[in-house]
Amino acid sequence: MGKHKRLARSSECFAVWLLENMGYVVENTRVPVTIDGVEISDIDIVALRDGTRYAVEVKAGSADVSSIRQAYVNATVSGMKPMIIARGVDDKARALAERLGVEIIVLPDMLYAGFDDLREAVRESLYSMLNEIITYALTCPSKEDLKLVAALAESEDINDLALKLGVTVNDAASIIARLARKGEIPRGNYNVIRTVSKLKILYCSLRNMESPKQ
């Protein structure tokens, strides 16, 4: 993988981390954009917050007018709100973003210390995430919450969860937030939440098998 591609992937990882810490639920990454069955582009990140779904374009460098147009078109075709995360943005691009309603988040320069530093940071983040997953997974919730966790474990995304529970997507997001506040699941990326839920169901099943019969 070339240096440019590695930097782009690292930028996307930081963008996901940033969005999650800003209260967004990251639903997916690298989502194809199609028109009449023809793939024309892809969306780097799809994120949800307060009932609004965002099509997020991530730039390893600065955003220009072309970047703003791409973010706007991808979002419009996909029926989402456009957002771009970049290292910087020039005046023309910012003016166009304001006119088109494209939200801009500028990443701080301190995130670009060099690929070796980025790789080490990602490695430490991975260790931290694994530790967090294990901590959440090795607990058993109440029977009511366990049913919700089971639904999370079986759902591909938040839309699927809403269908399984017979609620709206906003209600499903509220259920996830409530379980996170109770410490049953982590906040943020849906795939991580789903993985924790699967492990939690497995752990609780094993606990029940080991419990002596009354």
Backbone as CSV, one residue per row, in Angstrom:
resi,resn,N_x,N_y,N_z,CA_x,CA_y,CA_z,C_x,C_y,C_z
1,MET,0.853,-1.203,0.000,0.000,0.000,0.000,0.881,1.242,0.000
2,GLY,0.627,2.179,-0.903,1.426,3.381,-1.016,1.265,4.310,0.168
3,LYS,2.205,5.243,0.281,2.180,6.171,1.401,0.902,7.004,1.408
4,HIS,0.443,7.450,0.209,-0.764,8.279,0.139,-1.982,7.506,0.643
5,LYS,-2.086,6.216,0.236,-3.218,5.407,0.667,-3.164,5.155,2.166
6,ARG,-1.955,4.925,2.703,-1.822,4.709,4.145,-2.256,5.938,4.918
7,LEU,-1.866,7.108,4.422,-2.242,8.354,5.087,-3.750,8.559,5.017
8,ALA,-4.357,8.226,3.867,-5.808,8.373,3.729,-6.536,7.469,4.712
9,ARG,-6.087,6.217,4.828,-6.711,5.287,5.759,-6.554,5.770,7.200
10,SER,-5.355,6.291,7.541,-5.129,6.809,8.883,-6.048,7.991,9.168
11,SER,-6.230,8.861,8.172,-7.118,10.011,8.339,-8.550,9.560,8.600
12,GLU,-8.981,8.499,7.902,-10.331,7.980,8.114,-10.477,7.409,9.521
13,CYS,-9.438,6.736,10.006,-9.487,6.189,11.370,-9.643,7.313,12.391
14,PHE,-8.872,8.381,12.222,-8.982,9.514,13.128,-10.341,10.189,12.992
15,ALA,-10.865,10.248,11.757,-12.173,10.864,11.532,-13.265,10.086,12.252
16,VAL,-13.199,8.753,12.189,-14.173,7.916,12.906,-14.083,8.168,14.400
17,TRP,-12.862,8.175,14.917,-12.647,8.434,16.356,-13.205,9.792,16.754
18,LEU,-12.956,10.801,15.926,-13.412,12.155,16.220,-14.932,12.224,16.233
19,LEU,-15.570,11.645,15.228,-17.031,11.670,15.140,-17.664,10.967,16.337
20,GLU,-17.126,9.836,16.704,-17.674,9.093,17.843,-17.559,9.894,19.132
21,ASN,-16.451,10.605,19.290,-16.266,11.413,20.495,-17.082,12.701,20.459
22,MET,-17.617,13.044,19.301,-18.513,14.195,19.178,-19.978,13.793,19.303
23,GLY,-20.219,12.518,19.564,-21.588,12.059,19.789,-22.276,11.444,18.593
24,TYR,-21.539,11.227,17.483,-22.130,10.599,16.307,-22.060,9.073,16.450
25,VAL,-23.015,8.382,15.864,-22.949,6.932,15.732,-22.454,6.629,14.323
26,VAL,-21.280,6.057,14.221,-20.724,5.718,12.911,-21.367,4.410,12.457
27,GLU,-22.179,4.489,11.405,-22.919,3.323,10.944,-22.143,2.463,9.960
28,ASN,-21.342,3.100,9.120,-20.651,2.332,8.089,-19.517,3.165,7.488
29,THR,-18.646,2.504,6.758,-17.577,3.185,6.026,-17.489,2.623,4.612
30,ARG,-16.924,3.434,3.706,-16.741,3.040,2.313,-18.054,2.536,1.695
31,VAL,-19.080,3.379,1.727,-20.401,3.019,1.207,-20.522,3.460,-0.255
32,PRO,-20.849,2.542,-1.172,-20.957,2.912,-2.593,-22.115,3.894,-2.837
33,VAL,-21.899,4.821,-3.769,-22.947,5.734,-4.225,-23.330,5.300,-5.630
34,THR,-24.614,4.956,-5.824,-25.047,4.453,-7.119,-26.195,5.279,-7.694
35,ILE,-26.240,5.350,-9.002,-27.351,5.956,-9.741,-27.805,4.960,-10.793
36,ASP,-29.082,4.553,-10.688,-29.640,3.555,-11.618,-28.780,2.295,-11.671
37,GLY,-28.293,1.883,-10.497,-27.510,0.658,-10.414,-26.057,0.796,-10.794
38,VAL,-25.643,1.994,-11.171,-24.249,2.218,-11.557,-23.509,2.935,-10.430
39,GLU,-22.391,2.355,-9.981,-21.612,2.960,-8.901,-20.815,4.138,-9.452
40,ILE,-21.046,5.328,-8.867,-20.374,6.525,-9.354,-19.303,7.031,-8.393
41,SER,-19.387,6.609,-7.139,-18.435,7.102,-6.144,-18.621,6.278,-4.874
42,ASP,-18.014,6.727,-3.785,-18.308,6.112,-2.490,-18.229,7.155,-1.393
43,ILE,-18.910,6.861,-0.285,-18.928,7.736,0.892,-17.971,7.159,1.916
44,ASP,-17.048,7.979,2.395,-16.043,7.486,3.334,-16.662,6.999,4.641
45,ILE,-17.564,7.814,5.203,-18.181,7.472,6.486,-19.652,7.878,6.458
46,VAL,-20.518,7.002,6.961,-21.916,7.352,7.187,-22.120,7.418,8.699
47,ALA,-22.554,8.577,9.191,-22.696,8.787,10.632,-24.063,9.376,10.947
48,LEU,-24.583,9.043,12.120,-25.911,9.499,12.543,-25.814,10.256,13.857
49,ARG,-26.508,11.395,13.931,-26.627,12.109,15.203,-27.911,12.905,15.211
50,ASP,-28.662,12.781,16.316,-29.911,13.530,16.500,-30.875,13.339,15.328
51,GLY,-30.943,12.121,14.827,-31.881,11.807,13.763,-31.433,12.212,12.373
52,THR,-30.255,12.819,12.250,-29.742,13.244,10.944,-28.596,12.338,10.519
53,ARG,-28.676,11.854,9.281,-27.631,10.980,8.754,-26.699,11.801,7.853
54,TYR,-25.405,11.674,8.089,-24.396,12.463,7.379,-23.562,11.570,6.450
55,ALA,-23.339,12.093,5.238,-22.384,11.481,4.318,-21.075,12.251,4.473
56,VAL,-20.075,11.595,5.031,-18.837,12.281,5.415,-17.714,11.953,4.432
57,GLU,-17.154,12.996,3.847,-15.980,12.867,2.977,-14.734,13.219,3.808
58,VAL,-13.730,12.351,3.781,-12.511,12.566,4.566,-11.343,12.844,3.626
59,LYS,-10.650,13.957,3.864,-9.493,14.334,3.056,-8.223,14.259,3.911
60,ALA,-7.200,13.565,3.375,-5.936,13.486,4.098,-5.235,14.839,4.123
61,GLY,-5.512,15.663,3.109,-4.940,17.000,3.043,-6.010,18.057,3.215
62,SER,-5.856,19.177,2.531,-6.823,20.267,2.631,-7.976,20.050,1.646
63,ALA,-9.127,20.576,1.997,-10.306,20.491,1.141,-10.329,21.684,0.188
64,ASP,-10.591,21.399,-1.092,-10.712,22.470,-2.070,-12.143,22.489,-2.616
65,VAL,-12.385,23.319,-3.614,-13.723,23.436,-4.201,-14.207,22.089,-4.737
66,SER,-13.317,21.345,-5.392,-13.677,20.043,-5.935,-14.124,19.081,-4.832
67,SER,-13.438,19.129,-3.688,-13.791,18.270,-2.557,-15.186,18.593,-2.031
68,ILE,-15.491,19.886,-1.952,-16.800,20.315,-1.464,-17.897,19.838,-2.413
69,ARG,-17.651,19.985,-3.707,-18.642,19.532,-4.701,-18.873,18.034,-4.590
70,GLN,-17.797,17.273,-4.439,-17.921,15.828,-4.337,-18.733,15.438,-3.105
71,ALA,-18.429,16.068,-1.972,-19.165,15.775,-0.744,-20.642,16.100,-0.902
72,TYR,-20.932,17.223,-1.551,-22.322,17.659,-1.746,-23.077,16.696,-2.663
73,VAL,-22.472,16.323,-3.782,-23.136,15.430,-4.741,-23.379,14.054,-4.118
74,ASN,-22.365,13.474,-3.455,-22.523,12.161,-2.825,-23.651,12.156,-1.806
75,ALA,-23.706,13.219,-0.998,-24.732,13.310,0.038,-26.114,13.492,-0.580
76,THR,-26.217,14.349,-1.579,-27.507,14.630,-2.207,-28.073,13.380,-2.876
77,VAL,-27.232,12.674,-3.618,-27.669,11.448,-4.290,-28.108,10.393,-3.280
78,SER,-27.445,10.367,-2.126,-27.726,9.350,-1.104,-28.788,9.789,-0.109
79,GLY,-29.296,11.014,-0.242,-30.330,11.496,0.662,-29.829,11.769,2.069
80,MET,-28.599,12.246,2.176,-28.006,12.540,3.484,-27.543,13.996,3.541
81,LYS,-27.077,14.412,4.710,-26.523,15.748,4.883,-25.017,15.680,4.641
82,PRO,-24.467,16.607,3.850,-23.038,16.532,3.523,-22.134,17.070,4.634
83,MET,-21.007,16.387,4.796,-19.984,16.830,5.755,-18.628,16.476,5.184
84,ILE,-17.639,17.311,5.462,-16.277,17.006,5.032,-15.330,17.218,6.207
85,ILE,-14.417,16.276,6.386,-13.396,16.362,7.432,-12.049,16.424,6.721
86,ALA,-11.282,17.463,7.005,-10.025,17.663,6.277,-8.991,18.324,7.174
87,ARG,-7.766,18.362,6.669,-6.681,18.995,7.430,-6.799,20.510,7.397
88,GLY,-7.409,21.026,6.335,-7.595,22.469,6.200,-8.605,22.744,5.107
89,VAL,-8.915,24.009,4.869,-9.865,24.385,3.825,-9.534,25.806,3.362
90,ASP,-9.524,26.018,2.033,-9.214,27.357,1.543,-10.486,28.212,1.528
91,ASP,-10.319,29.509,1.297,-11.438,30.445,1.390,-12.531,30.147,0.369
92,LYS,-12.146,29.803,-0.866,-13.137,29.515,-1.891,-13.960,28.275,-1.531
93,ALA,-13.272,27.267,-1.030,-13.965,26.041,-0.642,-14.913,26.297,0.526
94,ARG,-14.477,27.105,1.483,-15.326,27.412,2.642,-16.574,28.180,2.202
95,ALA,-16.393,29.136,1.280,-17.525,29.918,0.795,-18.537,29.021,0.080
96,LEU,-18.048,28.093,-0.754,-18.931,27.168,-1.455,-19.630,26.238,-0.467
97,ALA,-18.907,25.787,0.558,-19.499,24.895,1.559,-20.655,25.581,2.289
98,GLU,-20.486,26.849,2.613,-21.546,27.589,3.279,-22.780,27.713,2.390
99,ARG,-22.560,27.946,1.097,-23.679,28.097,0.155,-24.418,26.766,-0.038
100,LEU,-23.667,25.666,-0.102,-24.270,24.358,-0.349,-24.706,23.637,0.929
101,GLY,-24.374,24.194,2.088,-24.758,23.560,3.347,-23.902,22.362,3.711
102,VAL,-22.632,22.402,3.290,-21.703,21.314,3.621,-20.994,21.658,4.934
103,GLU,-21.185,20.831,5.948,-20.506,21.060,7.224,-19.023,20.709,7.096
104,ILE,-18.174,21.500,7.748,-16.726,21.286,7.677,-16.159,21.087,9.074
105,ILE,-15.346,20.039,9.228,-14.581,19.825,10.455,-13.110,19.783,10.068
106,VAL,-12.314,20.652,10.660,-10.890,20.716,10.344,-10.105,19.966,11.418
107,LEU,-9.312,18.982,10.981,-8.488,18.210,11.908,-7.268,19.021,12.330
108,PRO,-6.892,18.940,13.591,-5.703,19.680,14.042,-4.428,19.093,13.461
109,ASP,-3.436,19.952,13.216,-2.168,19.524,12.606,-1.429,18.496,13.460
110,MET,-1.690,18.484,14.758,-0.962,17.580,15.646,-1.238,16.109,15.304
111,LEU,-2.304,15.846,14.542,-2.605,14.470,14.175,-1.691,13.968,13.066
112,TYR,-0.933,14.861,12.452,-0.114,14.491,11.305,1.369,14.512,11.660
113,ALA,1.751,13.743,12.629,3.130,13.752,13.097,4.038,12.865,12.250
114,GLY,3.471,12.117,11.317,4.267,11.181,10.520,3.661,9.797,10.600
115,PHE,3.907,8.994,9.550,3.225,7.708,9.489,3.622,6.781,10.624
116,ASP,4.895,6.749,11.005,5.322,5.861,12.082,4.601,6.212,13.381
117,ASP,4.481,7.505,13.654,3.766,7.921,14.854,2.288,7.560,14.753
118,LEU,1.724,7.710,13.552,0.315,7.362,13.346,0.101,5.868,13.564
119,ARG,1.015,5.069,13.039,0.901,3.622,13.189,0.955,3.222,14.656
120,GLU,1.844,3.846,15.410,1.950,3.536,16.832,0.690,3.970,17.575
121,ALA,0.146,5.119,17.177,-1.074,5.610,17.809,-2.245,4.670,17.537
122,VAL,-2.340,4.193,16.288,-3.406,3.249,15.938,-3.235,1.951,16.721
123,ARG,-1.992,1.514,16.858,-1.721,0.283,17.603,-2.161,0.422,19.057
124,GLU,-1.825,1.540,19.677,-2.238,1.768,21.059,-3.756,1.864,21.169
125,SER,-4.371,2.493,20.169,-5.829,2.608,20.162,-6.481,1.232,20.059
126,LEU,-5.866,0.350,19.256,-6.392,-1.000,19.095,-6.332,-1.764,20.411
127,TYR,-5.205,-1.672,21.106,-5.087,-2.332,22.400,-6.135,-1.802,23.379
128,SER,-6.304,-0.490,23.368,-7.280,0.127,24.260,-8.697,-0.328,23.929
129,MET,-8.996,-0.410,22.615,-10.328,-0.828,22.199,-10.602,-2.273,22.596
130,LEU,-9.607,-3.158,22.411,-9.778,-4.559,22.784,-10.023,-4.698,24.284
131,ASN,-9.294,-3.928,25.053,-9.478,-3.956,26.503,-10.882,-3.477,26.878
132,GLU,-11.351,-2.430,26.174,-12.686,-1.902,26.431,-13.751,-2.931,26.057
133,ILE,-13.571,-3.598,24.916,-14.528,-4.609,24.472,-14.642,-5.724,25.504
134,ILE,-13.500,-6.202,25.998,-13.503,-7.281,26.977,-14.191,-6.842,28.263
135,THR,-13.924,-5.609,28.693,-14.530,-5.090,29.921,-16.049,-5.055,29.822
136,TYR,-16.565,-4.573,28.689,-18.020,-4.518,28.503,-18.620,-5.913,28.333
137,ALA,-17.892,-6.802,27.650,-18.458,-8.103,27.298,-18.619,-9.022,28.502
138,LEU,-17.756,-8.891,29.490,-17.756,-9.820,30.622,-18.689,-9.376,31.750
139,THR,-19.875,-8.946,31.403,-20.916,-8.614,32.387,-22.264,-9.068,31.826
140,CYS,-23.193,-9.388,32.713,-24.532,-9.810,32.299,-25.561,-8.781,32.763
141,PRO,-26.351,-8.232,31.841,-27.358,-7.238,32.194,-28.642,-7.897,32.703
142,SER,-29.644,-7.095,32.988,-30.952,-7.619,33.387,-31.582,-8.351,32.203
143,LYS,-32.627,-9.139,32.479,-33.285,-9.904,31.409,-33.838,-8.975,30.335
144,GLU,-34.395,-7.833,30.769,-34.963,-6.879,29.810,-33.878,-6.310,28.907
145,ASP,-32.774,-5.893,29.509,-31.684,-5.328,28.712,-30.991,-6.401,27.877
146,LEU,-30.986,-7.635,28.380,-30.349,-8.723,27.639,-31.077,-8.968,26.319
147,LYS,-32.408,-8.791,26.311,-33.177,-8.942,25.078,-32.771,-7.868,24.065
148,LEU,-32.541,-6.658,24.558,-32.111,-5.569,23.673,-30.702,-5.824,23.145
149,VAL,-29.839,-6.320,24.022,-28.469,-6.644,23.616,-28.486,-7.750,22.557
150,ALA,-29.391,-8.726,22.739,-29.509,-9.802,21.756,-29.949,-9.257,20.394
151,ALA,-30.869,-8.296,20.411,-31.320,-7.671,19.170,-30.169,-6.917,18.510
152,LEU,-29.354,-6.239,19.321,-28.172,-5.550,18.794,-27.213,-6.536,18.144
153,ALA,-27.006,-7.674,18.802,-26.074,-8.679,18.294,-26.521,-9.242,16.947
154,GLU,-27.840,-9.272,16.730,-28.379,-9.885,15.513,-28.634,-8.871,14.396
155,SER,-28.409,-7.593,14.651,-28.746,-6.547,13.683,-27.518,-6.089,12.902
156,GLU,-27.677,-5.950,11.593,-26.571,-5.522,10.745,-26.220,-4.052,10.964
157,ASP,-27.243,-3.228,11.191,-27.035,-1.811,11.413,-28.209,-1.262,12.206
158,ILE,-28.225,0.050,12.437,-29.255,0.638,13.283,-30.633,0.558,12.628
159,ASN,-30.686,0.569,11.305,-31.968,0.407,10.615,-32.528,-0.987,10.848
160,ASP,-31.666,-1.982,10.769,-32.074,-3.368,11.019,-32.539,-3.529,12.462
161,LEU,-31.843,-2.883,13.396,-32.233,-2.933,14.808,-33.628,-2.347,14.998
162,ALA,-33.879,-1.202,14.351,-35.195,-0.562,14.465,-36.296,-1.487,13.951
163,LEU,-36.032,-2.181,12.844,-37.020,-3.110,12.282,-37.275,-4.279,13.229
164,LYS,-36.213,-4.812,13.817,-36.365,-5.951,14.712,-37.140,-5.583,15.978
165,LEU,-36.945,-4.368,16.462,-37.614,-3.926,17.685,-38.970,-3.289,17.411
166,GLY,-39.262,-3.004,16.131,-40.524,-2.368,15.776,-40.614,-0.928,16.230
167,VAL,-39.467,-0.215,16.151,-39.416,1.185,16.578,-38.792,2.021,15.457
168,THR,-38.764,3.338,15.639,-38.126,4.210,14.664,-36.611,4.164,14.845
169,VAL,-35.883,4.663,13.857,-34.421,4.712,13.947,-33.988,5.603,15.117
170,ASN,-34.709,6.711,15.328,-34.382,7.594,16.450,-34.579,6.885,17.783
171,ASP,-35.671,6.090,17.879,-35.913,5.333,19.112,-34.827,4.284,19.317
172,ALA,-34.394,3.657,18.211,-33.318,2.672,18.297,-32.027,3.333,18.788
173,ALA,-31.746,4.539,18.283,-30.559,5.278,18.735,-30.672,5.616,20.214
174,SER,-31.878,5.926,20.675,-32.102,6.241,22.094,-31.875,5.002,22.958
175,ILE,-32.279,3.837,22.457,-32.066,2.586,23.193,-30.570,2.308,23.326
176,ILE,-29.840,2.509,22.237,-28.386,2.319,22.282,-27.749,3.274,23.295
177,ALA,-28.193,4.536,23.273,-27.647,5.548,24.195,-27.949,5.166,25.639
178,ARG,-29.162,4.641,25.893,-29.538,4.271,27.272,-28.685,3.101,27.763
179,LEU,-28.486,2.094,26.913,-27.648,0.960,27.303,-26.203,1.394,27.538
180,ALA,-25.739,2.369,26.743,-24.375,2.888,26.928,-24.258,3.627,28.254
181,ARG,-25.297,4.419,28.599,-25.267,5.146,29.878,-25.244,4.180,31.059
182,LYS,-25.882,3.036,30.906,-25.913,2.033,31.979,-24.633,1.202,32.024
183,GLY,-23.745,1.432,31.042,-22.476,0.716,31.026,-22.554,-0.686,30.447
184,GLU,-23.646,-1.004,29.723,-23.792,-2.329,29.136,-23.049,-2.455,27.810
185,ILE,-22.954,-1.377,27.070,-22.270,-1.364,25.780,-21.451,-0.089,25.663
186,PRO,-20.452,-0.067,24.783,-19.681,1.172,24.580,-20.446,2.149,23.705
187,ARG,-19.991,3.368,23.644,-20.550,4.352,22.735,-19.797,4.296,21.401
188,GLY,-20.448,4.805,20.355,-19.723,4.990,19.104,-20.061,4.009,18.011
189,ASN,-19.028,3.427,17.403,-19.152,2.631,16.189,-20.109,1.459,16.374
190,TYR,-21.062,1.325,15.418,-22.081,0.277,15.552,-21.464,-1.117,15.470
191,ASN,-20.454,-1.291,14.632,-19.821,-2.599,14.512,-19.171,-3.031,15.821
192,VAL,-18.572,-2.074,16.535,-17.982,-2.382,17.842,-19.081,-2.739,18.833
193,ILE,-20.179,-1.958,18.823,-21.310,-2.231,19.716,-21.870,-3.626,19.450
194,ARG,-21.991,-3.970,18.170,-22.527,-5.284,17.803,-21.589,-6.399,18.259
195,THR,-20.272,-6.201,18.094,-19.306,-7.207,18.531,-19.376,-7.420,20.034
196,VAL,-19.437,-6.325,20.795,-19.573,-6.425,22.250,-20.848,-7.171,22.615
197,SER,-21.935,-6.862,21.914,-23.219,-7.505,22.197,-23.144,-9.015,21.961
198,LYS,-22.495,-9.428,20.870,-22.337,-10.853,20.583,-21.540,-11.551,21.685
199,LEU,-20.434,-10.911,22.094,-19.602,-11.487,23.144,-20.339,-11.535,24.477
200,LYS,-21.117,-10.503,24.748,-21.885,-10.456,26.000,-22.926,-11.580,26.044
201,ILE,-23.623,-11.822,24.910,-24.602,-12.900,24.839,-23.920,-14.248,25.067
202,LEU,-22.757,-14.452,24.429,-22.010,-15.691,24.599,-21.573,-15.873,26.052
203,TYR,-21.059,-14.807,26.658,-20.594,-14.880,28.043,-21.747,-15.215,28.987
204,CYS,-22.884,-14.543,28.809,-24.033,-14.782,29.686,-24.586,-16.191,29.500
205,SER,-24.538,-16.699,28.268,-24.994,-18.069,28.012,-24.108,-19.080,28.747
206,LEU,-22.794,-18.844,28.696,-21.860,-19.724,29.389,-22.053,-19.642,30.901
207,ARG,-22.309,-18.443,31.403,-22.567,-18.270,32.842,-23.791,-19.063,33.273
208,ASN,-24.850,-19.009,32.450,-26.074,-19.721,32.781,-25.862,-21.229,32.757
209,MET,-25.024,-21.696,31.824,-24.732,-23.134,31.745,-23.950,-23.611,32.967
210,GLU,-23.072,-22.737,33.472,-22.238,-23.111,34.606,-22.950,-22.984,35.935
211,SER,-24.047,-22.200,35.967,-24.771,-21.985,37.217,-25.432,-23.275,37.642
212,PRO,-25.340,-23.642,38.954,-25.959,-24.887,39.428,-27.476,-24.786,39.335
213,LYS,-28.132,-25.898,38.974,-29.582,-25.912,38.879,-30.202,-25.769,40.268
214,GLN,-31.253,-24.943,40.310,-31.938,-24.693,41.581,-32.925,-25.841,41.870
